[in-house]
Amino acid sequence: MNDEYFDTNRKNWNERVEIHSKSKFYGLEKFKKTRNSLLRLEQKELGDVSGKLMLHLQCHFGMDSLSLANMGAIVTGVDFSDKAVELARSLSKELAIPANFIESNIYSLTEHLTGQFDIVFTSYGVLAWLPDLENWAKIINHFLKPGGFFYIIDGHPFGQLFDEKFKDHLRIAYNYFTEGQVEHYEDGYTYASDTPMKNKTAYEWRHPISSIINNLVNVGLTIEKFHEYPYSEYKSHPMLFKHEDGYYYFPPEFPYKVPLMFSLKAFKKEE
Ligand SMILES: C[S@@+](CC[C@H](N)C(=O)[O-])C[C@H]1O[C@@H](n2cnc3c(N)ncnc32)[C@H](O)[C@@H]1O
């Protein structure tokens, strides 16, 4: 069944590649000049990446992978969208920033990639597309060198429970504990653009924080840092507005602070 969900999601993501590459949200033309699409949190929390072998999971069309490569990392980006990988490879060539891009579902990555990495990295909008965090954590552990670390920054599952229809208050509209149930969406738009999409169908999954943490711990990783942030990487609720640091905040008069993003760094023990 997951294969059918993945096929549908791949079609949806393939269509998003062109839309995203033309969107203000992604700012591809600006990226070609600055060569850095990373936001401040992951830059600070990753630390110096120069000379590091990095595996970037769900890399989309490679702007962040190429940013890391431009900072001196030796980067392999992975995505299951052939259109995303095609654009990532062409940007790598156009900008003369070397990086390796692989088209693969992350669950079958061991069939397409060998070796181990100092850092496994994944960011912003990744977990919602994954039905199973147990195998996700196994893949991360498989590709991490002993002594290396895994880093993720993504939407906080609590911050994704609210009804997007209400513009002046928060109202819970979704379950936090979904027991791995799939959610079916027919949105017709991506978060990054007003351009309508033909491939509207998407399947997503919610994962409580405990599941994210426990699956990483269960494969033997040691969690060094876990942070929660009251702002988001995208306009996940109509009340949020964009700040000059690139993140989306509640207006200052809004009385509640709720977590909208989390980040986590976990080490693999030396042998
Ligand atoms: C929101 S994007 C990643 C965000 C990235 N930080 C960015 O904005 O450039 C999610 C990516 O996950 C990819 N994806 C979704 N499910 C996947 C899977 N099972 N295996 C590999 N890639 C997947 C999509 O193709 C998409 O490029």
PDBQT file of the ligand as one rigid body, heavy atoms in Angstrom, charges set to zero:
ROOT
HETATM    1  C1  LIG A 301       9.498  19.872   1.745  1.00  0.00    +0.000 C 
HETATM    2  S1  LIG A 301      10.644  19.067   0.748  1.00  0.00    +0.000 S 
HETATM    3  C2  LIG A 301      12.156  19.067   1.600  1.00  0.00    +0.000 C 
HETATM    4  C3  LIG A 301      12.473  20.346   2.019  1.00  0.00    +0.000 C 
HETATM    5  C4  LIG A 301      13.796  20.938   1.689  1.00  0.00    +0.000 C 
HETATM    6  N1  LIG A 301      14.300  21.418   2.931  1.00  0.00    +0.000 N 
HETATM    7  C5  LIG A 301      13.563  22.093   0.767  1.00  0.00    +0.000 C 
HETATM    8  O1  LIG A 301      12.648  22.878   1.048  1.00  0.00    +0.000 OA
HETATM    9  O2  LIG A 301      14.263  22.230  -0.205  1.00  0.00    +0.000 OA
HETATM   10  C6  LIG A 301      10.244  17.361   0.903  1.00  0.00    +0.000 C 
HETATM   11  C7  LIG A 301      11.012  16.494  -0.095  1.00  0.00    +0.000 C 
HETATM   12  O3  LIG A 301      10.842  15.130   0.303  1.00  0.00    +0.000 OA
HETATM   13  C8  LIG A 301      10.833  14.349  -0.877  1.00  0.00    +0.000 C 
HETATM   14  N2  LIG A 301      10.264  13.059  -0.507  1.00  0.00    +0.000 N 
HETATM   15  C9  LIG A 301       9.020  12.809  -0.031  1.00  0.00    +0.000 A 
HETATM   16  N3  LIG A 301       8.897  11.507   0.291  1.00  0.00    +0.000 NA
HETATM   17  C10 LIG A 301      10.095  10.929   0.018  1.00  0.00    +0.000 A 
HETATM   18  C11 LIG A 301      10.596   9.600   0.140  1.00  0.00    +0.000 A 
HETATM   19  N4  LIG A 301       9.839   8.608   0.626  1.00  0.00    +0.000 N 
HETATM   20  N5  LIG A 301      11.875   9.349  -0.218  1.00  0.00    +0.000 NA
HETATM   21  C12 LIG A 301      12.655  10.352  -0.728  1.00  0.00    +0.000 A 
HETATM   22  N6  LIG A 301      12.238  11.620  -0.874  1.00  0.00    +0.000 NA
HETATM   23  C13 LIG A 301      10.968  11.906  -0.494  1.00  0.00    +0.000 A 
HETATM   24  C14 LIG A 301      10.037  15.190  -1.874  1.00  0.00    +0.000 C 
HETATM   25  O4  LIG A 301      10.288  14.829  -3.208  1.00  0.00    +0.000 OA
HETATM   26  C15 LIG A 301      10.533  16.601  -1.528  1.00  0.00    +0.000 C 
HETATM   27  O5  LIG A 301      11.581  16.983  -2.372  1.00  0.00    +0.000 OA
ENDROOT
TORSDOF 0
